[in-house]
Amino acid sequence: MFKSFVLKKYHFVMFLGFLCVAFAAVLFFRNPQILSTAAEPATASERTIQLVTGEFSTKLENGKEIEAYRWDPGTIVVRKGENIRLSIYGVNGASHPFIIEGLNIKGEVKKGKETVVSFKAEKTGTYRLICMTHTDIAHSGPMIAYINVID
């Protein structure tokens, strides 16, 4: 005789869910790169740090508008000996010519464009990333970021 088997919708959905989770687990554990990326820091020869240009603006009680520009993040910490790649994207402000004191680096960030500079952090200390357009309060600044090189 032929016996029929009835499968309820709830059990069918649970079975499919279990299969999906099992399949994902197999893919995850079979790919060692996923595990090493999640558990260990990158071992690339150059570390990329993303920065953007930012602007704050407000109106005073007398109606005068004031603004200030900044690098974001404002402080970067790197290890001595690291090869660093700064990728700076211009979001606010038309142009930000800059220098990095002590590293002999000059460049310019333009709105809507990416500027990339690379260096090796050879000496511990604090290096200033200074926008030459926004050097002080009178020029909507100071627009300074700090690169801290530690042991």
N, CA and C of each residue as an Amber inpcrd file, in Angstrom:
protein
   453
   0.8170000  -1.1790000   0.0000000   0.0000000   0.0000000   0.0000000
   0.8650000   1.2480000   0.0000000   0.2960000   2.2720000  -0.5160000
   0.9610000   3.5630000  -0.6060000   0.5640000   4.4340000   0.5760000
   1.5410000   4.9340000   1.3390000   1.2660000   5.8450000   2.4440000
   1.6540000   7.2490000   2.0170000   0.8480000   8.1900000   2.3770000
   1.1680000   9.5830000   2.0470000   1.7800000  10.2620000   3.2680000
   2.6020000  11.2230000   2.9820000   3.2760000  11.9740000   4.0350000
   2.8260000  13.4200000   3.9230000   2.3260000  13.9980000   5.0000000
   1.8410000  15.3820000   5.0120000   2.8740000  16.2440000   5.7390000
   3.3020000  17.2850000   5.0590000   4.2730000  18.2070000   5.6330000
   3.5840000  19.5470000   5.8380000   3.5880000  20.0210000   7.0570000
   2.9490000  21.2920000   7.3580000   3.8410000  22.4300000   6.8620000
   3.2100000  23.5530000   6.5250000   3.9190000  24.7150000   6.0100000
   4.9790000  25.1900000   7.0100000   4.6660000  25.2130000   8.2760000
   5.5940000  25.6570000   9.3200000   6.8620000  24.8090000   9.3100000
   6.7010000  23.4900000   9.2390000   7.8550000  22.5990000   9.2310000
   8.6810000  22.7660000   7.9530000   8.0260000  22.9940000   6.8440000
   8.7180000  23.1970000   5.5810000   9.5640000  24.4720000   5.6370000
   9.0040000  25.5530000   6.1580000   9.7290000  26.8190000   6.2750000
  10.9160000  26.6600000   7.2280000  10.7070000  25.9750000   8.3400000
  11.7910000  25.7550000   9.2970000  12.9150000  24.9330000   8.6550000
  12.5600000  23.9240000   7.8730000  13.5500000  23.1000000   7.1960000
  14.3610000  23.9280000   6.2050000  13.6930000  24.7840000   5.4280000
  14.3980000  25.6460000   4.4730000  15.3320000  26.6160000   5.2000000
  14.8700000  27.1610000   6.3200000  15.7030000  28.0620000   7.1100000
  16.9500000  27.3660000   7.6220000  16.7740000  26.1430000   8.0950000
  17.9070000  25.3560000   8.5690000  18.9070000  25.1010000   7.4420000
  18.4110000  24.7730000   6.2630000  19.2990000  24.5420000   5.1230000
  20.0890000  25.7980000   4.7690000  19.4450000  26.9500000   4.8040000
  20.1310000  28.2110000   4.4930000  21.2410000  28.5010000   5.5020000
  20.9430000  28.3280000   6.7790000  21.9470000  28.5570000   7.8220000
  23.1000000  27.5640000   7.6800000  22.7960000  26.3210000   7.4140000
  23.8370000  25.3010000   7.2590000  24.7140000  25.6150000   6.0510000
  24.1150000  26.0310000   4.9520000  24.8650000  26.3730000   3.7480000
  25.7760000  27.5740000   4.0090000  25.2640000  28.5870000   4.6890000
  26.0670000  29.7710000   5.0180000  27.2360000  29.4000000   5.9260000
  27.0030000  28.5250000   6.8940000  28.0670000  28.0930000   7.7960000
  29.1590000  27.3460000   7.0290000  28.7740000  26.4890000   6.1110000
  29.7570000  25.7460000   5.3160000  30.6000000  26.7210000   4.4980000
  29.9710000  27.6950000   3.8510000  30.7190000  28.6790000   3.0660000
  31.6580000  29.4840000   3.9460000  31.1850000  29.8940000   5.1020000
  31.9770000  30.7160000   6.0170000  33.2140000  29.9690000   6.5050000
  33.0500000  28.7420000   6.9460000  34.1670000  28.0060000   7.5180000
  35.0910000  27.3980000   6.4770000  34.6430000  27.2780000   5.2450000
  35.5100000  26.7390000   4.1880000  36.3990000  27.8200000   3.6050000
  36.0940000  29.0970000   3.8550000  36.8730000  30.1990000   3.3120000
  37.7370000  30.7920000   4.4200000  38.9990000  30.3930000   4.5540000
  39.8440000  30.8660000   5.6550000  40.0900000  32.3690000   5.6150000
  39.9810000  32.9670000   4.4350000  40.2030000  34.4130000   4.3350000
  39.1490000  35.1880000   5.1300000  37.9200000  34.7090000   5.1520000
  36.8700000  35.3670000   5.9210000  37.2190000  35.3400000   7.3970000
  37.6650000  34.2030000   7.8890000  38.0130000  34.0900000   9.2980000
  39.1990000  34.9700000   9.6520000  40.2490000  34.9780000   8.8320000
  41.4210000  35.7720000   9.1680000  41.1080000  37.2600000   9.1040000
  40.2650000  37.6800000   8.1870000  39.8920000  39.0880000   8.1050000
  39.1190000  39.5060000   9.3360000  38.2650000  38.6550000   9.8270000
  37.4700000  39.0050000  10.9830000  38.2690000  38.9460000  12.2730000
  39.2830000  38.1160000  12.3450000  39.9730000  37.8910000  13.6080000
  41.3070000  38.6170000  13.7360000  41.9270000  39.0120000  12.6360000
  43.2650000  39.5790000  12.6970000  43.3150000  40.9030000  11.9650000
  44.2320000  41.8000000  12.3560000  44.3940000  43.0440000  11.6130000
  44.9920000  42.7680000  10.2360000  44.7950000  43.6760000   9.3370000
  45.3160000  43.5210000   7.9850000  46.8370000  43.4950000   8.0070000
  47.4120000  42.7400000   7.1210000  48.8650000  42.6520000   7.0410000
  49.3590000  43.2730000   5.7440000  48.5840000  44.1450000   5.1620000
  48.9760000  44.7770000   3.9150000  50.2050000  45.6510000   4.1490000
  50.9590000  45.8950000   3.0890000  52.1750000  46.6840000   3.2210000
  51.8790000  48.1690000   3.3860000  50.6680000  48.5950000   3.0950000
  50.2970000  50.0110000   3.2230000  48.8920000  50.1070000   3.8060000
  48.7230000  50.9420000   4.8270000  47.4100000  51.1310000   5.4420000
  46.7920000  52.4090000   4.8940000  45.5460000  52.3280000   4.4430000
  44.8390000  53.4840000   3.9210000  43.9630000  54.0860000   5.0080000
  44.0770000  55.4040000   5.1500000  43.2580000  56.1430000   6.1010000
  42.4540000  57.1620000   5.3070000  41.1420000  57.1340000   5.5140000
  40.2280000  58.0270000   4.7960000  40.0010000  59.3060000   5.5880000
  40.0850000  60.4570000   4.9210000  39.7620000  61.7500000   5.5120000
  38.8190000  62.4840000   4.5690000  38.0700000  63.4200000   5.1210000
  37.2260000  64.3000000   4.3120000  37.3880000  65.7290000   4.8120000
  37.0490000  66.6800000   3.9560000  36.9980000  68.0730000   4.3850000
  35.5710000  68.3510000   4.8440000  35.4480000  69.0680000   5.9430000
  34.1270000  69.3580000   6.4910000  33.9690000  70.8360000   6.7880000
  32.7170000  71.2530000   6.9590000  32.4310000  72.6580000   7.2320000
  31.3160000  72.7580000   8.2650000  31.4930000  73.6640000   9.1850000
  30.4330000  74.0220000  10.1230000  30.0620000  75.4630000   9.8270000
  28.7800000  75.7530000   9.8220000  28.3630000  77.1450000   9.6400000
  27.1330000  77.4140000  10.4930000  27.0070000  78.6770000  10.8900000
  25.8760000  79.1060000  11.7050000  25.6840000  80.6090000  11.5350000
  24.5430000  81.1000000  11.9940000  24.2760000  82.5410000  11.9780000
  24.2930000  83.0660000  13.4010000  24.9130000  84.2140000  13.5560000
  24.9310000  84.8850000  14.8450000  23.6110000  85.6300000  15.0560000
  23.3980000  86.1160000  16.2680000  22.1630000  86.8510000  16.5650000
  21.9850000  88.0760000  15.6770000  23.0900000  88.7020000  15.2660000
  23.0050000  89.8810000  14.4020000  22.8070000  89.5200000  12.9300000
  22.6800000  88.2210000  12.6100000  22.4300000  87.7680000  11.2470000
  23.6820000  87.4330000  10.4600000  24.8560000  87.7460000  11.0190000
  26.1080000  87.4430000  10.3260000  26.3430000  85.9380000  10.3300000
  26.7480000  85.4080000   9.1810000  27.0370000  83.9810000   9.0770000
  28.5230000  83.7490000   9.3020000  28.8320000  82.7570000  10.1090000
  30.2230000  82.3640000  10.3220000  30.3750000  80.8980000   9.9570000
  31.6090000  80.5280000   9.5870000  31.8650000  79.1500000   9.2170000
  33.2710000  78.7580000   9.6500000  33.4690000  77.4680000   9.7940000
  34.7740000  76.9180000  10.1350000  34.9530000  75.6180000   9.3630000
  36.1590000  75.4180000   8.8720000  36.4780000  74.1970000   8.1260000
  37.3490000  73.2900000   8.9790000  37.2910000  71.9700000   8.6890000
  38.0980000  71.0060000   9.4430000  38.3760000  69.7710000   8.5990000
  39.3940000  69.0260000   9.0070000  39.6600000  67.6990000   8.4690000
  38.9260000  66.7160000   9.3670000  38.3720000  65.6910000   8.7920000
  37.6810000  64.6990000   9.6030000  38.1470000  63.3090000   9.1760000
  38.7490000  62.5150000  10.0500000  38.9290000  62.7580000  11.4720000
  40.0290000  63.7900000  11.7210000  39.9840000  64.4210000  12.8810000
  40.9270000  65.4670000  13.2350000  42.2240000  64.9390000  13.8140000
  42.2290000  63.6880000  14.2570000  43.4330000  63.0670000  14.8070000
  43.5580000  61.6490000  14.2640000  44.7570000  61.3230000  13.8240000
  45.0530000  60.0010000  13.2760000  46.2210000  59.4310000  14.0730000
  46.1380000  58.1820000  14.4660000  47.2220000  57.5240000  15.1950000
  47.7620000  56.3960000  14.3310000  49.0840000  56.4130000  14.1200000
  49.7490000  55.3750000  13.3330000  50.9660000  54.8720000  14.1010000
  51.4300000  53.7050000  13.7370000  52.6050000  53.1120000  14.3880000
  53.8750000  53.4840000  13.6160000  54.9380000  53.6720000  14.3640000
  56.2420000  53.9340000  13.7700000  56.5840000  52.7780000  12.8260000
  57.0490000  53.1100000  11.6210000  57.4140000  52.1050000  10.6330000
  56.3000000  51.7640000   9.6570000  55.0670000  52.2090000   9.9400000
  53.9390000  51.9050000   9.0430000  54.0290000  52.7160000   7.7530000
  53.6170000  52.0830000   6.6620000  53.4370000  52.7850000   5.3970000
  51.9870000  53.2420000   5.3590000  51.7870000  54.5440000   5.2280000
  50.4600000  55.1450000   5.3200000  50.0650000  55.7620000   3.9880000
  48.8280000  55.5640000   3.6440000  48.2380000  56.1710000   2.4480000
  47.0450000  56.9890000   2.9200000  47.1470000  58.3290000   2.8360000
  46.0290000  59.1950000   3.1910000  45.1960000  59.4450000   1.9420000
  43.9350000  59.0840000   2.0110000  42.9950000  59.3310000   0.9270000
  42.0510000  60.4200000   1.4200000  42.2110000  61.6290000   0.8720000
  41.4650000  62.7890000   1.3500000  40.4590000  63.1920000   0.2790000
  39.1720000  63.2290000   0.6740000  38.0980000  63.5660000  -0.2610000
  37.5490000  64.9470000   0.0760000  37.4370000  65.7920000  -0.9310000
  36.9310000  67.1440000  -0.7560000  35.4090000  67.1760000  -0.7660000
  34.8110000  67.4530000   0.3790000  33.3510000  67.5380000   0.4830000
  32.8960000  68.9930000   0.5340000  33.5150000  69.7700000   1.4220000
  33.1580000  71.1810000   1.5690000  34.3590000  72.0500000   1.2220000
  34.0740000  73.2230000   0.6810000  35.1410000  74.1440000   0.2900000
  35.6730000  73.7970000  -1.0830000  35.9570000  74.8380000  -1.8770000
  36.3920000  74.6270000  -3.2560000  37.7910000  74.0420000  -3.3420000
  38.7160000  74.5480000  -2.4950000  40.1030000  74.1240000  -2.5800000
  40.7670000  74.2240000  -1.2110000  41.5650000  73.2200000  -0.8920000
  42.3050000  73.1920000   0.3650000  43.7540000  72.7890000   0.0930000
  44.6080000  73.7690000  -0.2820000  46.0290000  73.4410000  -0.4040000
  46.5700000  73.1590000   0.9940000  47.4070000  72.1190000   1.1220000
  47.8480000  71.7290000   2.4540000  49.3150000  71.3460000   2.4770000
  49.8580000  71.3180000   3.7050000  51.1800000  70.7840000   3.9620000
  51.0740000  69.8520000   5.1640000  51.9920000  68.9060000   5.2420000
  52.1270000  68.1030000   6.4600000  53.5080000  68.4390000   7.0070000
  53.5090000  69.2020000   8.0900000  54.7550000  69.6550000   8.6890000
  55.6130000  68.4690000   9.1060000  56.9060000  68.5610000   8.8040000
  57.8430000  67.5360000   9.2270000  57.9340000  66.3380000   8.3000000
  57.0290000  66.2350000   7.3340000  57.0560000  65.0910000   6.4020000
  57.3520000  65.5060000   4.9670000  57.5380000  66.7990000   4.7370000
  57.8250000  67.3070000   3.3910000  56.7420000  66.9290000   2.3830000
  55.4940000  66.9910000   2.8030000  54.3850000  66.6390000   1.9170000
  53.5290000  67.8770000   1.6910000  53.2170000  68.1150000   0.4160000
  52.3240000  69.2010000   0.0250000  51.2960000  68.6190000  -0.9320000
  50.1230000  69.2310000  -0.9670000  49.0900000  68.7870000  -1.8910000
  47.9270000  69.7480000  -1.8920000  46.8840000  69.3630000  -2.5890000
  45.6680000  70.1800000  -2.6500000  44.4620000  69.2610000  -2.7820000
  43.4420000  69.5460000  -1.9850000  42.1860000  68.8060000  -2.0520000
  41.1630000  69.7300000  -2.6840000  40.4760000  69.2450000  -3.7160000
  39.4300000  70.0240000  -4.3840000  38.0870000  69.3530000  -4.1640000
  37.0580000  70.1750000  -4.1220000  35.6980000  69.6850000  -3.8880000
  35.3190000  68.6280000  -4.9250000  34.8320000  67.4860000  -4.4240000
  34.4000000  66.4000000  -5.3020000  35.5240000  65.5400000  -5.8340000
  36.7500000  65.7870000  -5.3930000  37.9080000  65.0290000  -5.8810000
  38.6210000  64.3560000  -4.7080000  39.3420000  63.2820000  -5.0200000
  40.1540000  62.5810000  -4.0350000  41.6190000  62.9280000  -4.2630000
  42.3110000  63.2290000  -3.1840000  43.7530000  63.4570000  -3.2220000
  44.4020000  62.3770000  -2.3670000  45.4340000  61.7320000  -2.8940000
  46.1000000  60.6490000  -2.1780000  47.5650000  61.0140000  -1.9800000
  48.0300000  60.9060000  -0.7280000  49.4460000  61.0830000  -0.4160000
  49.8960000  59.8880000   0.4240000  51.1350000  59.4720000   0.2150000
  51.6740000  58.3290000   0.9530000  52.9510000  58.7310000   1.6560000
  53.1900000  58.0930000   2.7990000  54.4280000  58.3240000   3.5320000
  54.6900000  57.1460000   4.4540000  55.9320000  57.0730000   4.9100000
  56.2990000  56.0720000   5.9100000  56.5110000  56.8130000   7.2190000
  55.8490000  56.3530000   8.2640000  55.9470000  56.9800000   9.5880000
  57.2580000  56.5370000  10.2290000  58.3240000  57.2780000   9.9750000
  59.6550000  56.8500000  10.4050000  60.0410000  57.3260000  11.7960000
  59.4880000  58.4550000  12.2480000  59.8430000  58.9910000  13.5600000
  58.5890000  59.2220000  14.3830000  58.6730000  58.8980000  15.6770000
  57.5400000  59.1760000  16.5580000  57.3870000  60.6860000  16.7040000
  56.1720000  61.0920000  17.0010000  55.9000000  62.5120000  17.1840000
  54.5300000  62.8600000  16.6400000  54.2070000  64.1500000  16.7040000
  52.9330000  64.6570000  16.1950000  53.2070000  65.5660000  15.0090000
  52.5620000  65.2690000  13.9020000  52.7200000  66.0280000  12.6670000
  51.3860000  66.7000000  12.3440000  51.4560000  67.9750000  11.9390000
  50.2210000  68.7080000  11.6560000  49.9230000  68.7320000  10.1610000
  48.6840000  68.3960000   9.8110000  48.1560000  68.5180000   8.4550000
  47.4350000  69.8610000   8.4290000  48.0070000  70.8520000   7.7280000
  47.5220000  72.2310000   7.8010000  46.9970000  72.6790000   6.4400000
  45.7540000  73.1580000   6.4140000  45.2030000  73.7770000   5.2030000
  45.7380000  75.2040000   5.1370000  46.3590000  75.5570000   4.0310000
  46.9690000  76.8750000   3.8850000  45.9440000  77.9700000   3.5780000
  44.7200000  77.6010000   3.2300000  43.6580000  78.5820000   3.0020000
  42.9910000  78.9740000   4.3090000  42.8410000  78.0140000   5.2140000
  42.1220000  78.2320000   6.4810000  43.0940000  78.0880000   7.6500000
  44.0140000  79.0520000   7.7620000  45.0810000  78.9460000   8.7460000
  44.7070000  79.4630000  10.1310000  43.6870000  80.3340000  10.2040000
  43.3190000  80.9060000  11.4990000  41.8400000  81.2810000  11.4930000
  41.3570000  81.8340000  12.6110000  39.9370000  82.1810000  12.7490000
  39.4960000  83.1830000  11.6870000  40.3630000  84.1210000  11.3500000
  40.0180000  85.1300000  10.3390000  39.7800000  84.5030000   8.9650000
  40.2830000  83.3010000   8.7520000  40.1240000  82.6070000   7.4680000
  39.3350000  81.3080000   7.6260000  38.3320000  81.3100000   8.5250000
  37.4450000  80.1510000   8.7650000  38.2130000  78.9130000   9.2050000
  39.1930000  79.1180000  10.0300000  40.0040000  78.0070000  10.5110000
  40.2050000  78.1130000  12.0030000  41.2420000  77.5340000  12.5120000
  42.2810000  76.8050000  11.7950000  41.8080000  75.4180000  11.3680000
  42.2140000  75.0320000  10.1720000  41.8840000  73.7150000   9.6320000
  43.1350000  72.8620000   9.7550000  43.2430000  72.1710000  10.8930000
  44.4320000  71.3850000  11.2160000  44.0150000  70.0090000  11.6900000
  44.6870000  68.9900000  11.1920000  44.5340000  67.6250000  11.7150000
  45.8940000  67.2130000  12.2670000  45.8720000  66.2410000  13.1670000
  47.1000000  65.7910000  13.8140000  47.3370000  64.3200000  13.4860000
  48.5790000  64.0480000  13.0650000  48.9950000  62.6780000  12.8010000
  49.9670000  62.3030000  13.9180000  49.5330000  61.4290000  14.8040000
  50.3550000  60.9940000  15.9300000  51.0270000  59.6750000  15.5750000
  52.3510000  59.6870000  15.5440000  53.1290000  58.4880000  15.2660000
  53.6340000  57.9620000  16.6110000  53.2390000  56.7270000  16.9460000
  53.6050000  56.1330000  18.2360000  54.4420000  54.8880000  18.0050000
  55.1660000  54.4600000  19.0670000  55.9670000  53.2280000  18.9890000
  55.0810000  52.0120000  18.9550000
